[in-house]
Amino acid sequence: MNKTKKIAILAILLPSYFFGAEPSAFGAGDLNNPNPYGLTSTETVLLETKKNLNKVVVKSNNQANEVESLRQRVDGLQTIIESISTSSHENRLKIKSLSDENALRNEYEKRVSKSIGDNSEAVVINTKEIEKINLLIIEISKIVDSINESYVSKSEFNSLVNDVNKFKDLVAKELKYNTAPKKSSNEGMSSGDIETKAKELYDSKNYSQAIKYYKQLVEKNYKPARSHYMIGEIEYYSKNYAEAIAYFKKSASLYAKADYMPVLMLHTAISMDKTGDKKNAATFYDAVISQYPNSEAAKIAKKQIK
C-alpha cells in the first residue's frame, strides 16, 4: 500500500476511534451510572435486565417482608388458637361435669317421682292434713287477733278467770238443782207463801236463808224472772258479782219489761265494773241513762261514769 493510501485510511479510522472512545472516557456505557448514555444495544438490554432484576429484588424483599409479617400473624393466631383450645378443653370438662350433675339430678328426680308415685295415697292424706293444719292456723290467727284486740292486764285477766270459775260453779249448781232437786223443808207451803217468806228474809238482810227460798221458787218455775232477779240481788249485796251477773242476765232474758229493770241494769253495770269488765260496764251505764233517764238508777249511773 502506498503512503498516500495509508494516510487516507488513517484519516478515515482515527476519527471513528476517537469518537468511539470518547463516551467511555466521559461515562458513556457505564451501566452503574444513574442515567447511563451512549449504550450499545447489548448494554441497553443489560441495563433493562438490571432494572428488571432490581425490581425483582425489591419485589422479593417486599414479599419477604410480607411473608415475615404473615409469619408473625400466624404465630399470633397460633397462640390465640392454643388459648382457645385450652379454654375449649376446660369448657368441655365443665360441660361434662354439668352433664354428670344433670344426670345425677335426673336420676334423683326419677327416684323422687317413683317414691311419690308409690306413696301417692300418703301424699293425698298428707295434703288433707296440711289443709286441716292451715285451717287451724287461720283459726288460731283469728283467736290471736281477737286476744290482741281485747287484751287485758294480768290482774284483770286473773279477775276474769276467777269470775269464770265462779260462773262455772254457779252453772254446775244450777244443773245440780235441775237434775236432782233437794226436798224442800217447806213442801207444804204454796209458791205464794214461799215468795212472801223469801221477801221477809231478804228485807231483814238474812240473805243466806232468803236465797234458799228464792231458789225453791226457781225450781218450781214460779215467777222465774223475778226469782232470778232477787237471787241476783242477794249475790250482788253479798259481793258475789260474777254470780249476780249470771242471774241478772237470766232474769232479763225471761222478762225484759219488768219494773225492776233499771236497778237490774245498774247493778249489772256495777258488777261488771267490779270484775274489771270496764267496757261492758260503760255500755250498761249508758243504757240505764238513755232508757230510764228519770230513774234513780240513771242518777247513780251518771255518778258511776264520772
Backbone bond lengths (Angstrom), bond angles and torsions (degrees), N, CA, C in turn:
res aa  C-N    CA-C-N  psi(-1)  N-CA   C-N-CA  omega(-1)  CA-C   N-CA-C  phi
1 M - - - 1.476 - - 1.515 106.45 -
2 N 1.243 115.95 136.56 1.443 117.94 -177.62 1.490 109.28 -81.14
3 K 1.271 115.48 169.65 1.460 123.40 -173.74 1.495 109.91 -67.02
4 T 1.302 116.49 -34.97 1.467 118.35 -178.24 1.508 110.88 -66.46
5 K 1.294 118.94 -42.28 1.469 124.11 178.58 1.531 111.71 -63.15
6 K 1.379 115.14 -42.10 1.488 118.13 179.70 1.502 110.57 -61.16
7 I 1.297 113.84 -41.29 1.476 116.77 -179.22 1.510 109.52 -65.04
8 A 1.338 116.11 -38.94 1.474 119.53 179.78 1.510 111.41 -64.12
9 I 1.316 116.43 -43.20 1.501 120.98 179.28 1.499 110.94 -62.72
10 L 1.375 115.85 -44.25 1.484 119.39 179.78 1.510 109.35 -63.58
11 A 1.361 112.97 -37.63 1.466 115.15 179.25 1.510 112.19 -62.17
12 I 1.281 116.19 -32.32 1.493 120.38 179.26 1.519 111.21 -78.72
13 L 1.368 119.79 -43.48 1.474 123.96 -173.36 1.499 113.25 -77.19
14 L 1.297 119.24 -36.28 1.464 121.20 -174.69 1.517 111.63 -61.94
15 P 1.325 118.01 -46.13 1.478 115.51 178.35 1.523 111.68 -58.96
16 S 1.317 115.99 -40.87 1.491 118.62 179.51 1.499 110.83 -63.28
17 Y 1.294 117.77 -37.75 1.489 120.91 -179.32 1.506 110.49 -66.03
18 F 1.330 114.13 -46.20 1.465 116.93 -178.05 1.519 111.46 -66.43
19 F 1.340 114.03 -42.62 1.476 116.69 179.31 1.510 111.57 -65.04
20 G 1.361 118.10 -32.64 1.479 121.11 178.60 1.487 111.33 -75.00
21 A 1.324 120.08 -31.48 1.470 121.43 -177.70 1.497 112.61 -86.39
22 E 1.315 119.39 -17.31 1.458 121.60 -174.87 1.507 113.32 -65.90
23 P 1.330 118.60 -43.24 1.481 117.36 178.65 1.510 111.97 -59.32
24 S 1.359 119.06 -39.88 1.470 119.54 179.99 1.505 109.42 -64.16
25 A 1.252 117.09 -33.77 1.455 119.43 -178.83 1.507 111.22 -70.94
26 F 1.343 117.34 -28.31 1.478 120.63 -177.34 1.527 112.99 -109.16
27 G 1.292 119.53 16.35 1.487 123.47 175.14 1.500 114.36 99.15
28 A 1.336 116.75 1.90 1.456 117.26 178.59 1.512 108.85 -68.71
29 G 1.379 115.74 137.63 1.468 120.97 178.63 1.523 112.77 84.84
30 D 1.389 116.35 3.49 1.484 119.84 178.41 1.526 108.62 -82.05
31 L 1.279 114.29 107.65 1.479 119.35 -177.63 1.519 112.28 -72.20
32 N 1.362 116.78 -18.98 1.474 119.44 179.58 1.522 111.65 -83.92
33 N 1.328 116.36 -11.47 1.454 120.70 178.11 1.523 108.07 -67.99
34 P 1.366 115.96 137.63 1.475 117.78 -179.65 1.507 111.65 -57.73
35 N 1.328 116.59 -35.78 1.460 120.49 179.45 1.540 109.15 -125.28
36 P 1.295 119.76 74.15 1.453 122.72 -176.24 1.533 111.15 -67.06
37 Y 1.334 115.22 152.09 1.475 120.63 179.00 1.503 108.27 -145.59
38 G 1.292 113.73 170.72 1.463 119.92 -179.88 1.501 112.60 62.88
39 L 1.381 114.58 35.06 1.457 117.74 -177.03 1.519 111.08 -86.36
40 T 1.275 111.92 147.82 1.462 118.16 172.15 1.501 107.86 -80.41
41 S 1.305 114.78 172.32 1.475 118.66 179.83 1.517 110.50 -63.18
42 T 1.317 115.58 -36.68 1.481 118.77 179.21 1.505 110.28 -66.82
43 E 1.374 113.07 -43.24 1.469 116.92 -179.59 1.523 110.45 -65.82
44 T 1.300 116.62 -35.11 1.475 119.00 178.14 1.520 110.73 -62.49
45 V 1.358 114.33 -42.71 1.479 118.76 177.24 1.500 110.50 -61.94
46 L 1.386 114.55 -43.72 1.472 117.92 179.64 1.526 111.06 -62.08
47 L 1.383 114.68 -39.79 1.478 117.89 -179.92 1.523 110.78 -63.41
48 E 1.320 116.70 -44.62 1.465 120.03 178.89 1.520 110.90 -62.22
49 T 1.357 112.87 -40.43 1.483 116.95 178.71 1.505 110.93 -63.00
50 K 1.381 114.05 -40.45 1.467 118.24 -179.92 1.523 110.54 -63.75
51 K 1.369 113.55 -43.91 1.463 116.62 178.28 1.523 111.67 -60.82
52 N 1.335 114.36 -43.01 1.484 117.27 179.25 1.512 111.27 -62.57
53 L 1.357 114.42 -39.14 1.474 118.05 178.34 1.519 110.61 -63.16
54 N 1.353 114.84 -42.12 1.474 117.68 178.58 1.529 110.94 -60.22
55 K 1.372 113.18 -43.46 1.467 116.21 177.38 1.510 111.55 -60.33
56 V 1.345 115.32 -41.02 1.472 119.54 179.75 1.515 110.19 -63.29
57 V 1.371 114.95 -41.11 1.477 118.73 -179.20 1.521 110.17 -64.32
58 V 1.375 115.01 -45.74 1.473 118.57 179.21 1.516 110.39 -60.84
59 K 1.348 114.21 -46.04 1.464 117.77 179.73 1.507 111.16 -62.16
60 S 1.374 115.04 -39.77 1.469 119.54 179.16 1.513 110.76 -63.46
61 N 1.391 114.12 -41.48 1.469 117.75 178.65 1.526 110.63 -63.51
62 N 1.335 114.44 -42.53 1.475 117.90 178.76 1.518 110.90 -61.51
63 Q 1.332 114.74 -43.38 1.465 118.63 179.04 1.524 111.15 -63.88
64 A 1.377 114.55 -37.39 1.471 117.74 178.12 1.524 110.33 -63.35
65 N 1.373 114.19 -41.48 1.471 117.49 177.54 1.523 111.55 -62.54
66 E 1.352 113.95 -43.28 1.465 117.38 178.21 1.521 110.96 -62.56
67 V 1.343 115.38 -41.71 1.475 119.07 178.44 1.520 110.23 -60.15
68 E 1.367 116.04 -42.67 1.478 119.63 179.87 1.526 110.35 -63.30
69 S 1.360 114.46 -42.49 1.461 118.15 178.20 1.518 111.27 -62.21
70 L 1.364 113.17 -43.20 1.472 116.98 177.91 1.518 111.59 -62.81
71 R 1.339 115.09 -38.30 1.477 118.59 179.18 1.533 111.06 -62.32
72 Q 1.363 114.08 -41.85 1.466 117.20 178.29 1.527 111.14 -64.29
73 R 1.358 114.79 -39.41 1.467 117.54 177.28 1.524 111.76 -63.72
74 V 1.335 113.85 -41.16 1.469 118.76 178.49 1.521 110.35 -61.50
75 D 1.375 114.45 -41.76 1.473 117.49 178.10 1.528 110.10 -61.05
76 G 1.357 117.14 -42.17 1.472 120.66 178.74 1.517 111.19 -63.55
77 L 1.363 114.18 -44.32 1.471 117.52 177.79 1.511 111.36 -62.66
78 Q 1.333 116.52 -36.77 1.463 120.39 178.49 1.523 110.66 -61.34
79 T 1.349 114.77 -42.14 1.469 118.93 178.18 1.521 110.79 -62.94
80 I 1.364 115.02 -44.36 1.465 118.90 179.66 1.518 110.88 -62.78
81 I 1.347 114.90 -42.87 1.477 119.55 179.47 1.516 110.58 -61.60
82 E 1.335 116.32 -41.54 1.470 119.08 178.92 1.521 110.61 -63.59
83 S 1.362 116.62 -40.73 1.463 119.96 178.07 1.523 110.79 -63.65
84 I 1.367 113.94 -43.52 1.470 117.99 178.26 1.517 110.55 -63.27
85 S 1.311 115.83 -39.35 1.470 119.95 179.56 1.523 110.56 -62.60
86 T 1.356 115.46 -43.41 1.471 119.02 178.61 1.522 110.67 -63.13
87 S 1.359 115.25 -46.21 1.469 119.55 179.19 1.516 110.81 -62.39
88 S 1.342 116.11 -39.82 1.467 120.10 179.12 1.511 110.73 -63.35
89 H 1.335 115.38 -39.17 1.467 119.00 178.65 1.529 110.46 -64.15
90 E 1.334 114.99 -43.52 1.468 118.43 178.68 1.524 110.64 -63.65
91 N 1.341 116.00 -41.02 1.461 119.20 178.62 1.521 111.38 -63.37
92 R 1.355 115.39 -38.76 1.468 117.99 177.26 1.518 110.85 -61.88
93 L 1.352 115.04 -40.19 1.472 118.28 178.00 1.527 110.75 -63.40
94 K 1.361 115.26 -42.72 1.460 118.68 179.07 1.518 111.11 -63.82
95 I 1.344 115.10 -42.35 1.462 119.18 179.52 1.529 110.44 -62.29
96 K 1.327 115.05 -41.13 1.461 118.39 178.15 1.526 110.95 -63.28
97 S 1.365 115.22 -40.82 1.463 119.06 178.53 1.518 110.70 -63.32
98 L 1.366 115.46 -44.68 1.467 118.96 178.51 1.520 111.16 -64.29
99 S 1.334 115.14 -37.06 1.465 118.69 178.59 1.517 110.77 -63.75
100 D 1.364 115.01 -41.70 1.470 118.70 177.83 1.522 110.85 -63.32
101 E 1.358 115.07 -42.45 1.462 118.12 179.19 1.522 110.74 -64.52
102 N 1.325 115.93 -40.35 1.454 119.77 179.20 1.519 111.02 -63.94
103 A 1.327 114.86 -38.90 1.467 118.78 178.05 1.528 110.48 -63.38
104 L 1.347 115.20 -42.70 1.468 119.04 177.70 1.520 111.00 -63.62
105 R 1.346 115.37 -40.33 1.463 119.08 179.58 1.518 110.59 -64.63
106 N 1.332 115.70 -42.67 1.462 118.99 178.64 1.522 111.30 -62.26
107 E 1.321 114.84 -40.16 1.465 118.91 178.69 1.517 110.56 -63.90
108 Y 1.361 115.05 -42.00 1.466 119.46 179.08 1.527 110.76 -63.57
109 E 1.363 115.57 -42.39 1.455 119.01 179.84 1.522 111.11 -64.49
110 K 1.345 115.51 -38.13 1.475 118.44 177.37 1.519 110.70 -61.80
111 R 1.355 114.85 -43.14 1.472 117.75 179.96 1.521 111.20 -65.25
112 V 1.362 115.18 -41.01 1.460 118.25 178.63 1.523 110.52 -63.76
113 S 1.352 115.56 -43.75 1.459 119.58 179.14 1.525 110.71 -60.87
114 K 1.343 115.15 -42.33 1.462 118.83 178.94 1.522 110.96 -63.81
115 S 1.366 113.79 -40.74 1.460 118.16 179.41 1.516 110.63 -65.00
116 I 1.360 115.48 -40.47 1.461 118.99 178.63 1.522 110.57 -65.65
117 G 1.341 115.32 -40.18 1.453 118.66 178.39 1.516 112.21 -63.71
118 D 1.343 115.12 -38.86 1.465 119.00 179.91 1.519 111.67 -70.64
119 N 1.348 114.67 -24.41 1.469 117.60 -176.10 1.528 110.98 -116.83
120 S 1.322 116.67 33.09 1.462 120.53 -177.47 1.523 111.15 -59.50
121 E 1.328 115.73 -39.38 1.466 118.75 -179.52 1.526 110.51 -63.94
122 A 1.333 115.10 -40.54 1.469 119.03 178.34 1.516 110.62 -65.17
123 V 1.345 115.63 -36.14 1.468 119.46 179.02 1.521 110.31 -63.68
124 V 1.338 116.33 -43.04 1.464 120.13 179.10 1.520 110.31 -61.22
125 I 1.338 115.49 -44.03 1.465 119.65 179.72 1.525 110.40 -62.86
126 N 1.344 114.13 -45.09 1.468 118.11 179.82 1.523 111.50 -62.37
127 T 1.345 115.85 -38.41 1.464 119.52 178.57 1.522 110.97 -61.17
128 K 1.326 115.19 -43.31 1.466 118.71 178.61 1.526 110.99 -64.35
129 E 1.331 115.11 -40.28 1.467 118.72 178.54 1.522 110.62 -63.59
130 I 1.341 115.47 -40.51 1.475 119.50 179.06 1.527 110.07 -63.11
131 E 1.344 115.87 -40.07 1.461 118.94 178.12 1.522 110.66 -62.22
132 K 1.349 115.83 -41.31 1.461 119.47 177.71 1.520 110.70 -62.06
133 I 1.343 114.69 -43.10 1.467 119.07 -179.88 1.521 110.33 -63.06
134 N 1.336 116.54 -41.45 1.469 119.91 178.55 1.523 111.21 -61.54
135 L 1.341 115.50 -41.50 1.465 118.49 177.41 1.518 111.20 -63.41
136 L 1.349 115.53 -41.18 1.468 119.09 177.44 1.520 111.21 -62.23
137 I 1.358 115.37 -40.13 1.468 119.35 179.24 1.527 110.20 -62.15
138 I 1.354 115.63 -41.41 1.467 119.37 178.58 1.524 110.50 -61.95
139 E 1.349 115.68 -44.40 1.457 119.64 179.54 1.521 111.34 -63.04
140 I 1.363 114.76 -42.58 1.464 118.90 179.48 1.520 110.07 -63.56
141 S 1.339 116.61 -39.53 1.465 120.61 178.17 1.523 110.68 -60.43
142 K 1.351 115.51 -42.25 1.461 119.06 178.51 1.526 110.56 -63.04
143 I 1.340 115.37 -41.59 1.467 119.19 179.64 1.521 110.30 -63.72
144 V 1.356 115.39 -43.16 1.466 119.09 179.27 1.516 110.75 -62.31
145 D 1.352 116.46 -42.20 1.460 119.69 177.53 1.519 110.95 -61.42
146 S 1.326 114.93 -42.08 1.458 118.89 179.12 1.524 111.33 -63.42
147 I 1.345 115.10 -40.76 1.467 119.47 178.76 1.522 110.19 -63.97
148 N 1.347 115.95 -42.40 1.464 119.56 179.74 1.518 111.71 -63.29
149 E 1.348 115.69 -38.00 1.459 119.14 -179.36 1.517 111.75 -69.95
150 S 1.309 116.92 -35.08 1.466 120.58 -177.98 1.520 111.19 -110.65
151 Y 1.329 116.37 37.70 1.467 121.37 -178.30 1.522 111.10 -63.42
152 V 1.303 115.43 134.78 1.462 121.10 176.10 1.515 108.79 -124.06
153 S 1.332 115.47 161.09 1.461 119.83 179.03 1.519 110.10 -71.57
154 K 1.334 114.77 170.60 1.465 119.57 -177.97 1.519 111.03 -63.37
155 S 1.335 116.00 -42.27 1.466 119.21 -179.08 1.520 110.81 -64.93
156 E 1.357 115.64 -41.37 1.460 118.86 178.02 1.518 110.92 -65.60
157 F 1.324 114.79 -39.08 1.472 118.58 179.03 1.529 110.75 -62.81
158 N 1.329 115.68 -45.94 1.467 119.21 179.11 1.516 110.81 -60.70
159 S 1.343 115.46 -39.98 1.460 118.86 178.61 1.518 110.76 -63.80
160 L 1.339 115.82 -41.54 1.465 119.43 178.34 1.523 111.44 -64.12
161 V 1.333 115.49 -39.29 1.467 119.28 178.35 1.523 110.22 -61.62
162 N 1.333 115.31 -43.11 1.469 118.69 178.79 1.518 110.73 -62.82
163 D 1.346 115.50 -40.84 1.460 118.64 179.23 1.519 111.31 -64.87
164 V 1.340 115.87 -40.36 1.461 119.43 178.11 1.525 111.14 -62.43
165 N 1.332 114.74 -43.54 1.470 118.49 179.18 1.528 111.09 -62.17
166 K 1.354 115.04 -40.51 1.470 117.65 178.18 1.513 110.72 -65.74
167 F 1.342 115.28 -39.17 1.454 119.09 178.84 1.526 110.96 -63.41
168 K 1.336 115.32 -40.37 1.469 119.23 177.44 1.525 110.78 -61.80
169 D 1.331 115.33 -41.92 1.475 118.59 178.19 1.512 110.60 -62.86
170 L 1.342 114.09 -39.48 1.462 118.02 179.61 1.517 110.99 -64.10
171 V 1.338 116.76 -44.21 1.464 120.21 178.34 1.523 110.62 -61.99
172 A 1.326 114.92 -41.23 1.469 118.76 179.20 1.525 110.73 -61.56
173 K 1.350 115.17 -39.58 1.479 118.67 179.38 1.511 110.32 -65.72
174 E 1.370 115.02 -41.97 1.467 118.27 179.53 1.522 111.46 -62.91
175 L 1.331 115.18 -41.79 1.464 118.43 178.16 1.522 110.60 -63.00
176 K 1.333 114.33 -38.58 1.474 118.55 -179.57 1.521 110.36 -64.45
177 Y 1.353 114.08 -41.72 1.471 117.50 178.94 1.511 111.27 -66.78
178 N 1.340 116.89 -36.20 1.465 120.46 -177.77 1.519 112.19 -73.34
179 T 1.347 116.39 -35.75 1.470 119.93 -176.57 1.529 112.44 -85.47
180 A 1.321 115.75 -36.66 1.473 118.08 -178.55 1.524 109.53 -138.29
181 P 1.300 117.68 73.82 1.466 120.55 -177.88 1.532 111.64 -64.92
182 K 1.315 113.15 139.66 1.465 118.64 179.24 1.531 109.65 -78.83
183 K 1.290 113.19 153.05 1.467 118.19 176.38 1.518 109.42 -70.67
184 S 1.292 115.99 130.55 1.456 120.44 -178.62 1.520 110.27 -81.64
185 S 1.335 113.79 146.59 1.478 118.85 176.94 1.518 110.87 -78.92
186 N 1.364 115.18 -6.51 1.467 119.75 -178.99 1.525 110.30 -116.94
187 E 1.351 115.39 40.74 1.458 118.67 -176.39 1.527 112.26 -63.26
188 G 1.287 116.43 -25.54 1.466 118.67 -179.00 1.512 112.73 -80.30
189 M 1.337 117.92 -10.83 1.455 121.37 -177.55 1.526 110.17 -84.79
190 S 1.329 114.65 149.02 1.454 119.66 174.52 1.530 108.89 -79.12
191 S 1.301 115.44 165.02 1.460 120.13 179.88 1.524 111.18 -61.99
192 G 1.355 116.29 -35.98 1.455 119.75 178.82 1.523 111.08 -65.63
193 D 1.329 115.99 -40.70 1.462 120.05 179.22 1.536 110.17 -65.70
194 I 1.310 115.24 -40.90 1.475 118.63 179.22 1.527 110.11 -61.61
195 E 1.339 116.48 -41.08 1.467 119.56 178.66 1.520 110.86 -62.89
196 T 1.340 115.85 -42.96 1.473 119.96 179.40 1.516 110.61 -61.40
197 K 1.323 116.56 -44.74 1.463 121.16 179.61 1.536 110.15 -63.37
198 A 1.320 116.56 -42.95 1.467 120.70 -179.71 1.517 110.72 -61.72
199 K 1.342 117.39 -41.14 1.458 120.98 -179.59 1.521 111.39 -66.53
200 E 1.331 116.31 -39.09 1.467 119.77 177.64 1.529 110.55 -61.58
201 L 1.311 116.21 -45.52 1.469 120.21 179.04 1.543 110.50 -64.25
202 Y 1.334 117.03 -39.50 1.466 120.42 178.90 1.521 111.87 -63.79
203 D 1.356 116.11 -44.25 1.467 119.90 -178.65 1.515 111.05 -65.21
204 S 1.317 116.83 -30.68 1.472 120.03 177.86 1.532 111.67 -86.16
205 K 1.368 115.05 6.98 1.469 122.76 178.46 1.528 113.14 61.55
206 N 1.335 114.67 26.17 1.468 119.81 173.42 1.539 106.33 -89.26
207 Y 1.337 114.04 70.06 1.469 119.73 -171.09 1.531 113.43 -64.62
208 S 1.336 116.74 -34.97 1.467 119.40 -176.97 1.518 111.80 -63.85
209 Q 1.369 117.38 -34.08 1.461 120.95 177.83 1.535 111.16 -85.04
210 A 1.323 115.64 -38.16 1.465 119.35 -177.67 1.522 110.91 -61.96
211 I 1.338 117.23 -39.65 1.470 119.68 -177.18 1.519 111.56 -64.10
212 K 1.343 116.89 -29.72 1.471 120.19 178.71 1.528 110.16 -64.54
213 Y 1.335 116.00 -42.86 1.454 120.07 -179.19 1.539 111.31 -67.86
214 Y 1.320 115.56 -41.64 1.461 117.97 178.88 1.528 112.29 -66.01
215 K 1.311 116.23 -33.70 1.473 118.77 177.34 1.523 110.50 -69.81
216 Q 1.356 116.53 -31.67 1.462 118.64 174.45 1.534 110.13 -64.05
217 L 1.347 115.96 -38.62 1.459 119.52 177.70 1.531 111.39 -64.87
218 V 1.333 115.14 -36.68 1.469 119.06 176.87 1.514 110.14 -63.73
219 E 1.351 116.36 -41.07 1.466 120.27 179.20 1.526 110.85 -63.93
220 K 1.328 115.27 -35.24 1.460 119.66 179.66 1.529 111.74 -82.65
221 N 1.361 116.60 -6.00 1.461 123.01 -177.06 1.528 110.39 59.01
222 Y 1.330 115.22 38.12 1.462 121.89 179.30 1.520 108.36 -96.13
223 K 1.315 116.62 119.19 1.464 122.52 -175.92 1.542 109.86 42.19
224 P 1.331 116.43 60.75 1.465 119.63 -172.12 1.532 113.93 -60.93
225 A 1.335 116.89 -36.17 1.466 118.57 -179.58 1.522 110.88 -62.91
226 R 1.345 116.81 -50.23 1.468 120.25 179.89 1.523 111.57 -67.37
227 S 1.339 117.40 -37.94 1.469 119.98 -179.24 1.530 110.33 -63.50
228 H 1.336 116.78 -42.59 1.470 119.63 177.17 1.532 110.74 -65.40
229 Y 1.336 115.82 -37.96 1.459 118.82 178.83 1.527 110.65 -62.67
230 M 1.334 117.07 -44.24 1.465 120.12 -178.54 1.524 111.59 -65.99
231 I 1.325 116.99 -38.50 1.478 118.90 175.99 1.529 108.91 -63.48
232 G 1.355 116.83 -40.47 1.463 119.98 176.90 1.520 111.62 -60.20
233 E 1.333 116.95 -39.97 1.463 120.79 178.76 1.536 110.57 -64.13
234 I 1.327 116.18 -41.77 1.472 119.57 178.80 1.527 110.16 -62.09
235 E 1.358 116.38 -44.09 1.465 119.96 179.29 1.533 110.24 -66.30
236 Y 1.315 116.26 -35.41 1.474 120.49 179.16 1.520 111.04 -63.07
237 Y 1.327 116.83 -50.43 1.459 120.21 -179.12 1.526 111.96 -72.14
238 S 1.343 116.09 -17.45 1.475 119.88 173.65 1.527 111.08 -87.69
239 K 1.348 116.14 3.00 1.474 123.76 179.07 1.528 113.25 64.89
240 N 1.328 114.91 23.83 1.468 119.85 172.05 1.543 106.95 -95.35
241 Y 1.336 114.91 75.41 1.457 120.28 -166.95 1.532 113.34 -67.73
242 A 1.310 117.35 -36.16 1.468 119.08 179.86 1.523 110.72 -64.59
243 E 1.364 116.56 -42.39 1.465 120.06 177.71 1.525 110.34 -65.75
244 A 1.312 115.96 -37.75 1.460 119.80 -179.98 1.524 110.74 -62.01
245 I 1.340 116.46 -44.60 1.470 120.78 179.35 1.520 110.82 -58.20
246 A 1.335 117.06 -42.02 1.458 120.87 -177.86 1.529 111.18 -63.07
247 Y 1.340 117.17 -43.08 1.472 120.14 -179.62 1.523 111.20 -71.96
248 F 1.330 117.59 -37.65 1.459 119.64 177.21 1.534 110.40 -61.88
249 K 1.327 115.48 -42.98 1.454 120.11 -179.94 1.532 110.95 -61.06
250 K 1.333 116.15 -43.20 1.462 120.37 -179.72 1.520 110.62 -64.57
251 S 1.315 116.23 -41.85 1.463 120.65 -179.74 1.523 110.77 -62.89
252 A 1.332 116.97 -45.87 1.461 120.18 -178.99 1.513 111.57 -64.42
253 S 1.336 117.46 -34.04 1.464 120.40 179.18 1.527 111.67 -69.70
254 L 1.352 116.72 -25.09 1.465 120.78 -179.73 1.530 112.17 -83.29
255 Y 1.345 115.53 -36.79 1.460 118.13 -178.82 1.525 108.25 -158.15
256 A 1.327 115.38 104.26 1.461 120.48 -172.79 1.524 113.54 -88.42
257 K 1.350 118.64 -3.35 1.466 120.70 -177.67 1.527 112.76 -110.32
258 A 1.312 116.67 19.43 1.464 120.41 -179.39 1.520 110.52 -66.47
259 D 1.336 116.25 156.03 1.454 121.13 -177.86 1.523 112.63 -69.80
260 Y 1.335 116.70 -17.75 1.461 120.20 -178.95 1.540 111.95 -92.95
261 M 1.316 118.53 7.07 1.466 121.03 -176.05 1.537 113.78 -59.44
262 P 1.358 119.61 -39.70 1.470 117.28 178.03 1.530 112.78 -57.68
263 V 1.355 115.28 -43.76 1.473 119.09 179.80 1.527 110.04 -68.40
264 L 1.344 116.60 -40.30 1.467 120.12 179.35 1.527 110.71 -58.13
265 M 1.329 116.12 -46.95 1.462 119.53 -178.42 1.524 111.65 -68.51
266 L 1.345 116.68 -38.10 1.460 119.86 178.23 1.519 110.62 -63.68
267 H 1.335 116.69 -47.25 1.466 119.59 -179.36 1.532 111.45 -68.17
268 T 1.330 116.98 -30.10 1.473 119.90 174.07 1.532 109.98 -64.39
269 A 1.339 116.32 -44.43 1.467 120.37 179.56 1.527 110.99 -61.94
270 I 1.350 115.75 -45.27 1.476 119.42 -179.65 1.524 110.21 -64.23
271 S 1.337 117.35 -39.95 1.469 120.75 178.96 1.524 111.09 -62.66
272 M 1.330 116.35 -41.80 1.474 120.39 176.83 1.519 110.40 -64.09
273 D 1.332 115.66 -41.08 1.469 119.91 177.62 1.516 110.57 -59.03
274 K 1.334 115.98 -42.38 1.463 120.94 -178.25 1.539 111.76 -68.02
275 T 1.320 117.04 -31.41 1.475 119.90 -179.11 1.522 112.34 -87.28
276 G 1.346 117.47 -0.29 1.461 120.23 176.86 1.510 114.55 94.74
277 D 1.342 117.09 1.87 1.466 120.19 179.45 1.527 108.34 -87.87
278 K 1.340 116.37 71.97 1.461 122.56 -173.41 1.526 112.11 -64.26
279 K 1.325 115.29 -38.35 1.465 119.49 -175.48 1.524 111.05 -63.12
280 N 1.329 117.59 -51.30 1.459 120.90 -179.44 1.519 111.24 -69.60
281 A 1.327 116.09 -32.05 1.465 119.36 177.15 1.523 110.27 -60.49
282 A 1.341 116.71 -44.54 1.460 121.25 179.19 1.527 110.60 -61.56
283 T 1.334 115.47 -37.99 1.467 119.65 179.11 1.532 110.66 -62.46
284 F 1.335 116.99 -42.90 1.467 121.04 -178.95 1.530 111.08 -70.22
285 Y 1.348 116.83 -37.24 1.464 119.15 176.05 1.532 109.99 -59.57
286 D 1.327 115.91 -47.02 1.459 120.20 179.59 1.524 111.42 -61.83
287 A 1.348 116.76 -38.01 1.461 120.30 -179.45 1.530 110.89 -65.88
288 V 1.326 116.77 -40.12 1.472 120.01 178.31 1.525 110.30 -62.10
289 I 1.355 115.49 -44.48 1.465 120.06 -177.29 1.526 111.10 -66.69
290 S 1.348 116.75 -41.56 1.460 119.82 -176.39 1.523 112.87 -76.51
291 Q 1.346 117.81 -36.54 1.466 120.50 -176.11 1.529 113.11 -87.30
292 Y 1.334 116.11 -29.59 1.469 119.56 -178.62 1.530 109.05 -130.73
293 P 1.323 117.41 63.13 1.466 120.56 -171.99 1.528 114.73 -63.24
294 N 1.324 117.80 -27.03 1.463 120.58 -176.46 1.526 112.89 -97.04
295 S 1.321 116.99 4.74 1.461 120.12 -176.80 1.523 110.75 -84.84
296 E 1.325 113.74 160.93 1.465 119.99 175.28 1.526 109.96 -65.37
297 A 1.338 114.66 -34.41 1.467 119.57 178.60 1.531 110.73 -60.82
298 A 1.333 117.71 -37.18 1.470 121.42 179.65 1.525 110.44 -64.86
299 K 1.335 117.70 -39.99 1.463 121.16 178.49 1.538 110.57 -61.65
300 I 1.342 113.84 -44.91 1.464 117.92 179.92 1.526 110.55 -65.25
301 A 1.344 116.40 -38.32 1.476 120.46 179.97 1.523 110.92 -61.74
302 K 1.342 116.08 -40.88 1.469 119.17 178.18 1.522 111.06 -61.54
303 K 1.327 116.79 -42.08 1.464 120.04 177.85 1.524 111.13 -63.28
304 Q 1.337 115.44 -40.27 1.482 119.26 -179.05 1.529 110.55 -64.36
305 I 1.351 116.61 -38.37 1.466 119.04 179.22 1.512 110.84 -65.53
306 K 1.354 116.77 -40.47 1.461 119.38 178.68 1.512 111.62 -67.34
